[in-house]
């Protein structure tokens, strides 16, 4: 049992406990499985656990706040990871576009028209545009071919 600083300074008191023999036998059976040094430590941990349970029952907003806080941190971490990956993807895309632009003499008017057509095509495909779609579109092939 991890004692806090206040618990270490607090002196334990002995008191009489009336308990059923079957419950005492259960404590004797389980206290070593819970890594307790004594039956007394096991009973104290059980009382503290149950007190925490009752406190959580009394304070219904505690658990939802903990869950909300945990979910917010998970979403924030996921968002951070996705933003990092999108940034890396944007860098690679910029490199690729510069390589293509350096090797091709592209007319600015044709490029603007192509951009408009690409926007329409990506919208039509609901954002799911692949290299195969681009090849088919450039060749003028029908989707069903």
N, C-alpha and C positions, 0 to 999 in steps of 0.2 A: 504494500500500500504506500503510495507516494504521500508523505507527510508534508504539509505546507509549513512555513516558518511558525505561524501561529499555533498549529497543532503540535509542533515540537516543544514549544514553551508551555503548552497547556498540560497540567498534571492530570493523569487519569485517576478516576475514582472507582472504588469498588462498590457494587450495589447488589442486592439480592434480585434474582431473576427467576420467576416462576415460568416454567416451560414444560410442554408435554415431552415425554421420553422419546417419542417418534421424531419430534422436531429436533431435539438435542442430538439424536442419532444421525439425522440428516446433516446437521452442522458438522458433526464429527467426521462424517463420510466425505463431505465436500470441501472442508476448509483447506486441505492440502492441495486439492485440484485448483483452488483459486490462489495458490502461492501465498497463503497466509501462514504465519508462524504459530498461530494458536486459534483455538475456537473463539476466544474473546475478540481477536482481530477480525475474524470472519463475521461475527455477529455485528460488530461496529460498522464494518463495510456494508453489510446488508441494511442496517438502519440508515446509513448515509445515502445509500442508493435509493431506498424507498422514500426518504425525505425529499430527495431530488425529483423523484417521480411525482410525488404529491405537489411539490412546488411548481413543476411544469404543468400539472393539471390545473392548479390555481391560476397560473399565469398563461393563459392560452395564446397570448400574443408573442410569447418568447419563442416558441418553436417556429411559427410562420416567419418571424424576423430572421431567425437563423437560416432557415431554408432560403428565404429571399436573398439574404446576404451571400450565401454560398452560391446560389444560381447566378447572381450578378457577377461574382468573381470568375465563375466558369465561363460565362458569356463574354466578359471582358478579355479573358485570356484567349478565347477562341477568336474573338474579333481582332485582337492584336496579331495572332498567328496568320489569320486570313489576310490582313492588311500587308503583312510582311511578304506573303507569297504573291499577292497581287502586285506589289512593288517590284519583286524580282521578275515576274512575268512581263510587266511593263518595260523593264530594262531590256530584257531579251527581245521583246517585240520591237523596241526602238532600234536595237542593233540590226535586226533583220530588215526593218524598213530602210535603214540607211544603206545597207548592202544592196538591196534591190534598187533603191533610187540611184546609187552610184553606178550601177551597171546598166541602167536603162534610161533612155531619153524620153521622159514622160511629159506629155503636153498638159499644162495646168488646167485647161478647160476640160479635157478628157478625164483628168483626175477628179475634178469636182463632180462631174457627171457620174463617174464610177462610184464615188463616195455615196451619192444619193441613191443609186441603184443598190449598193450594198446595204444601206440602212433599210430599204424596203425588203430586201431578200432575208436579212437577219430577222426582221420583225415577222415576216411570213413564216419563217422556220422557228419562231418563238425563242430566238437566241441560240439555238442549237445548230450552228453553222460549222461544217467540217471542211477539210481540204478537198474531200471528194465532191462535196456540194459546190465548191468553187470551181473545180475542174469541169463538172457537168454544166454549170452556169456559163462559164467562159466558152465552152464548146457549143452551147445552145442545145444540149441534149435535154430531152424530156425526163421528168422524174421517174416515169414508169419504164424506161428503157432498160 
